[in-house]
């Protein structure tokens, strides 16, 4: 089993707010994404180079609400748009979930615009360690958003995850210790910060 960083998630009460937050911070335009019928959410995306992208996401007011919790705790999201989550892809989702902290969720199948994948979604929508733990997913086709997105010249410099119990999270999921460009450490509250090199210099999303 291997895991690697797949994408970074920015959430907003509306998609316009999430996209505006990203575009104002990075100085580049996001690309239209699509709708996730199973979760009643929609998104826009941005390339961060080979195999990696940024997702702005929110609940979709035009969609019928699901009969289960939405991913990334979007049902309870309030306040300004911000970087909230991160996702790892794996070649063996069952094994990865077995090694992950309790509460990582059960696998669900998804599709959007020709992309197909399975993702572990917690029953309450909240990932372990107050959402600081990454979501786990496995692409089930060769298609991947990063392969088709225009290259806007943005690259991830560092992803920093903080949590008061960061040591416990890494102990519960040792695979997190081997991720390039990801730093996990203690902090007063759960937070996700992405340092991104852009055509305008180093910018920050938090």
C-alpha positions as a LaTeX table, in Angstrom:
\begin{tabular}{lrrr}
\hline
Residue & $x$ (\AA) & $y$ (\AA) & $z$ (\AA) \\
\hline
Unk1 & 0.00 & 0.00 & 0.00 \\
Unk2 & 1.20 & 3.49 & $-0.79$ \\
Unk3 & $-0.36$ & 6.87 & $-0.08$ \\
Unk4 & 0.45 & 10.25 & $-1.59$ \\
Unk5 & $-0.99$ & 13.73 & $-1.55$ \\
Unk6 & $-3.84$ & 14.06 & $-4.06$ \\
Unk7 & $-5.54$ & 17.40 & $-3.44$ \\
Unk8 & $-6.13$ & 20.23 & $-0.99$ \\
Unk9 & $-9.63$ & 21.41 & $-0.08$ \\
Unk10 & $-10.88$ & 24.97 & 0.38 \\
Unk11 & $-14.45$ & 25.18 & 1.71 \\
Unk12 & $-16.95$ & 28.03 & 1.58 \\
Unk13 & $-20.55$ & 28.67 & 2.52 \\
Unk14 & $-21.00$ & 29.23 & $-1.22$ \\
Unk15 & $-18.84$ & 28.19 & $-4.15$ \\
Unk16 & $-18.34$ & 31.83 & $-5.14$ \\
Unk17 & $-16.90$ & 32.56 & $-1.69$ \\
Unk18 & $-14.53$ & 29.58 & $-1.83$ \\
Unk19 & $-13.37$ & 30.43 & $-5.35$ \\
Unk20 & $-12.98$ & 34.11 & $-4.53$ \\
Unk21 & $-10.83$ & 33.26 & $-1.54$ \\
Unk22 & $-8.48$ & 31.15 & $-3.68$ \\
Unk23 & $-8.29$ & 33.55 & $-6.60$ \\
Unk24 & $-7.69$ & 36.59 & $-4.39$ \\
Unk25 & $-4.96$ & 34.79 & $-2.46$ \\
Unk26 & $-3.14$ & 33.24 & $-5.42$ \\
Unk27 & $-3.85$ & 35.73 & $-8.20$ \\
Unk28 & $-4.92$ & 33.05 & $-10.70$ \\
Unk29 & $-8.28$ & 31.85 & $-12.01$ \\
Unk30 & $-9.79$ & 28.52 & $-11.10$ \\
Unk31 & $-11.18$ & 26.07 & $-13.66$ \\
Unk32 & $-14.85$ & 24.95 & $-13.66$ \\
Unk33 & $-15.25$ & 21.58 & $-11.99$ \\
Unk34 & $-18.65$ & 20.01 & $-11.67$ \\
Unk35 & $-21.28$ & 18.54 & $-9.38$ \\
Unk36 & $-21.14$ & 15.60 & $-6.96$ \\
Unk37 & $-24.67$ & 14.20 & $-7.05$ \\
Unk38 & $-24.03$ & 11.76 & $-4.19$ \\
Unk39 & $-23.04$ & 14.62 & $-1.86$ \\
Unk40 & $-25.03$ & 17.54 & $-3.30$ \\
Unk41 & $-21.85$ & 19.61 & $-3.58$ \\
Unk42 & $-20.08$ & 21.39 & $-6.43$ \\
Unk43 & $-16.56$ & 22.61 & $-7.04$ \\
Unk44 & $-13.93$ & 24.40 & $-9.07$ \\
Unk45 & $-10.34$ & 23.21 & $-9.35$ \\
Unk46 & $-6.79$ & 24.45 & $-9.91$ \\
Unk47 & $-3.67$ & 22.61 & $-11.00$ \\
Unk48 & $-0.75$ & 22.47 & $-8.61$ \\
Unk49 & 1.40 & 20.51 & $-11.04$ \\
Unk50 & 1.64 & 16.81 & $-11.90$ \\
Unk51 & $-0.62$ & 14.64 & $-9.77$ \\
Unk52 & $-1.81$ & 17.44 & $-7.47$ \\
Unk53 & $-4.62$ & 19.98 & $-7.49$ \\
Unk54 & $-6.60$ & 22.39 & $-5.34$ \\
Unk55 & $-10.36$ & 22.11 & $-4.93$ \\
Unk56 & $-12.79$ & 24.87 & $-3.91$ \\
Unk57 & $-16.03$ & 23.27 & $-2.75$ \\
Unk58 & $-19.36$ & 24.05 & $-1.14$ \\
Unk59 & $-22.83$ & 22.63 & $-0.78$ \\
Unk60 & $-24.88$ & 22.90 & $-3.98$ \\
Unk61 & $-28.10$ & 24.81 & $-3.25$ \\
Unk62 & $-29.68$ & 23.56 & $-6.47$ \\
Unk63 & $-29.19$ & 19.89 & $-5.59$ \\
Unk64 & $-31.37$ & 17.63 & $-3.48$ \\
Unk65 & $-29.79$ & 17.20 & $-0.06$ \\
Unk66 & $-28.43$ & 13.69 & 0.56 \\
Unk67 & $-29.82$ & 11.39 & 3.24 \\
Unk68 & $-26.37$ & 11.19 & 4.83 \\
Unk69 & $-23.73$ & 13.64 & 6.00 \\
Unk70 & $-21.77$ & 15.51 & 3.34 \\
Unk71 & $-18.00$ & 15.05 & 3.16 \\
Unk72 & $-15.51$ & 17.53 & 4.65 \\
Unk73 & $-18.04$ & 18.55 & 7.33 \\
Unk74 & $-19.76$ & 20.84 & 4.81 \\
Unk75 & $-23.15$ & 20.45 & 6.49 \\
Unk76 & $-21.85$ & 22.45 & 9.44 \\
Unk77 & $-19.51$ & 24.82 & 7.62 \\
Unk78 & $-19.90$ & 28.44 & 8.67 \\
Unk79 & $-17.84$ & 31.59 & 8.35 \\
Unk80 & $-15.29$ & 32.81 & 5.87 \\
Unk81 & $-13.93$ & 30.53 & 3.16 \\
Unk82 & $-10.74$ & 28.79 & 4.24 \\
Unk83 & $-8.48$ & 25.81 & 3.72 \\
Unk84 & $-10.14$ & 22.97 & 5.60 \\
Unk85 & $-9.00$ & 19.55 & 4.43 \\
Unk86 & $-6.58$ & 17.45 & 2.44 \\
Unk87 & $-6.88$ & 14.13 & 0.65 \\
Unk88 & $-4.48$ & 11.28 & 0.04 \\
Unk89 & $-4.80$ & 8.81 & $-2.80$ \\
Unk90 & $-3.85$ & 5.20 & $-2.40$ \\
Unk91 & $-3.63$ & 2.08 & $-4.54$ \\
Unk92 & $-5.39$ & 0.02 & $-1.85$ \\
Unk93 & $-8.18$ & 1.90 & $-0.11$ \\
Unk94 & $-9.25$ & $-1.01$ & 2.09 \\
Unk95 & $-5.73$ & $-1.42$ & 3.52 \\
Unk96 & $-5.27$ & 2.31 & 3.95 \\
Unk97 & $-8.54$ & 2.61 & 5.87 \\
Unk98 & $-7.51$ & $-0.33$ & 8.06 \\
Unk99 & $-4.29$ & 1.46 & 8.99 \\
Unk100 & $-5.92$ & 4.89 & 9.42 \\
Unk101 & $-7.37$ & 6.21 & 12.69 \\
Unk102 & $-10.79$ & 5.03 & 13.79 \\
Unk103 & $-13.57$ & 7.05 & 12.20 \\
Unk104 & $-11.93$ & 7.48 & 8.78 \\
Unk105 & $-15.23$ & 6.30 & 7.28 \\
Unk106 & $-16.61$ & 3.75 & 4.85 \\
Unk107 & $-15.83$ & 3.71 & 1.15 \\
Unk108 & $-18.34$ & 5.30 & $-1.20$ \\
Unk109 & $-18.22$ & 5.41 & $-5.00$ \\
Unk110 & $-18.29$ & 8.72 & $-6.89$ \\
Unk111 & $-18.16$ & 10.04 & $-10.42$ \\
Unk112 & $-17.87$ & 13.50 & $-11.96$ \\
Unk113 & $-17.25$ & 14.51 & $-15.56$ \\
Unk114 & $-15.62$ & 11.22 & $-16.51$ \\
Unk115 & $-13.65$ & 10.81 & $-13.27$ \\
Unk116 & $-14.45$ & 7.85 & $-11.03$ \\
Unk117 & $-13.13$ & 7.18 & $-7.55$ \\
Unk118 & $-13.86$ & 5.64 & $-4.17$ \\
Unk119 & $-13.47$ & 7.69 & $-1.01$ \\
Unk120 & $-13.84$ & 6.89 & 2.68 \\
Unk121 & $-16.48$ & 9.20 & 4.16 \\
Unk122 & $-17.11$ & 9.34 & 7.92 \\
Unk123 & $-20.67$ & 8.73 & 9.05 \\
Unk124 & $-20.91$ & 12.25 & 10.49 \\
Unk125 & $-18.86$ & 13.84 & 7.69 \\
Unk126 & $-16.07$ & 14.84 & 10.07 \\
Unk127 & $-12.66$ & 13.24 & 9.56 \\
Unk128 & $-10.68$ & 12.04 & 12.61 \\
Unk129 & $-8.84$ & 14.52 & 14.78 \\
Unk130 & $-11.44$ & 17.25 & 14.21 \\
Unk131 & $-10.97$ & 17.09 & 10.45 \\
Unk132 & $-7.17$ & 17.40 & 10.53 \\
Unk133 & $-6.70$ & 13.80 & 9.39 \\
Unk134 & $-6.65$ & 13.45 & 5.59 \\
Unk135 & $-9.45$ & 11.89 & 3.58 \\
Unk136 & $-8.50$ & 8.66 & 1.82 \\
Unk137 & $-9.41$ & 7.91 & $-1.77$ \\
Unk138 & $-8.61$ & 5.61 & $-4.67$ \\
Unk139 & $-9.07$ & 6.59 & $-8.29$ \\
Unk140 & $-10.79$ & 3.82 & $-10.22$ \\
Unk141 & $-9.93$ & 5.04 & $-13.71$ \\
Unk142 & $-6.85$ & 6.49 & $-15.39$ \\
Unk143 & $-8.48$ & 9.92 & $-15.53$ \\
Unk144 & $-7.30$ & 12.42 & $-12.92$ \\
Unk145 & $-8.13$ & 16.14 & $-12.69$ \\
Unk146 & $-4.47$ & 17.19 & $-12.58$ \\
Unk147 & $-3.87$ & 15.59 & $-16.00$ \\
Unk148 & $-6.47$ & 17.71 & $-17.76$ \\
Unk149 & $-6.23$ & 21.05 & $-15.95$ \\
Unk150 & $-4.39$ & 23.98 & $-17.53$ \\
Unk151 & $-1.01$ & 24.69 & $-15.93$ \\
Unk152 & $-1.33$ & 28.09 & $-14.28$ \\
Unk153 & 2.20 & 28.03 & $-12.90$ \\
Unk154 & 1.24 & 27.16 & $-9.32$ \\
Unk155 & 3.19 & 24.59 & $-7.29$ \\
Unk156 & 2.85 & 23.47 & $-3.68$ \\
Unk157 & 5.79 & 24.50 & $-1.55$ \\
Unk158 & 4.49 & 23.10 & 1.73 \\
Unk159 & 1.30 & 21.85 & 3.36 \\
Unk160 & 1.22 & 22.45 & 7.11 \\
Unk161 & $-1.26$ & 20.63 & 9.35 \\
Unk162 & $-1.62$ & 21.62 & 12.98 \\
Unk163 & $-3.60$ & 19.99 & 15.76 \\
Unk164 & $-3.26$ & 19.95 & 19.56 \\
Unk165 & $-2.87$ & 16.15 & 19.32 \\
Unk166 & $-0.69$ & 16.05 & 16.23 \\
Unk167 & 1.67 & 13.48 & 17.76 \\
Unk168 & $-1.24$ & 11.17 & 18.51 \\
Unk169 & $-2.51$ & 11.54 & 14.94 \\
Unk170 & 0.86 & 10.57 & 13.48 \\
Unk171 & 1.14 & 7.66 & 15.89 \\
Unk172 & $-2.31$ & 6.48 & 14.82 \\
Unk173 & $-1.43$ & 6.80 & 11.13 \\
Unk174 & 2.34 & 6.39 & 10.59 \\
Unk175 & 2.00 & 6.76 & 6.81 \\
Unk176 & 1.65 & 10.50 & 7.40 \\
Unk177 & 5.32 & 10.67 & 8.38 \\
Unk178 & 6.46 & 9.78 & 4.87 \\
Unk179 & 4.67 & 12.44 & 2.83 \\
Unk180 & 6.89 & 14.91 & 0.96 \\
Unk181 & 6.07 & 18.61 & 1.45 \\
Unk182 & 3.66 & 17.82 & 4.31 \\
Unk183 & 4.49 & 19.01 & 7.80 \\
Unk184 & 2.34 & 17.97 & 10.76 \\
Unk185 & 2.84 & 19.50 & 14.16 \\
Unk186 & 1.15 & 20.70 & 17.33 \\
Unk187 & $-0.92$ & 23.85 & 17.34 \\
Unk188 & $-3.60$ & 25.48 & 19.49 \\
Unk189 & $-6.39$ & 24.44 & 17.13 \\
Unk190 & $-6.88$ & 22.27 & 14.03 \\
Unk191 & $-5.70$ & 24.12 & 10.93 \\
Unk192 & $-4.57$ & 23.50 & 7.36 \\
Unk193 & $-2.21$ & 25.90 & 5.58 \\
Unk194 & $-0.90$ & 25.63 & 2.04 \\
Unk195 & 2.15 & 27.60 & 0.90 \\
Unk196 & 1.99 & 27.85 & $-2.87$ \\
Unk197 & 4.47 & 29.22 & $-5.38$ \\
Unk198 & 2.54 & 31.26 & $-7.97$ \\
Unk199 & 3.49 & 33.42 & $-10.96$ \\
Unk200 & 3.27 & 36.30 & $-8.46$ \\
Unk201 & 5.55 & 34.75 & $-5.85$ \\
Unk202 & 4.91 & 32.70 & $-2.73$ \\
Unk203 & 1.31 & 32.94 & $-1.53$ \\
Unk204 & $-0.52$ & 31.36 & 1.39 \\
Unk205 & $-3.90$ & 29.70 & 1.85 \\
Unk206 & $-5.08$ & 29.12 & 5.39 \\
\hline
\end{tabular}
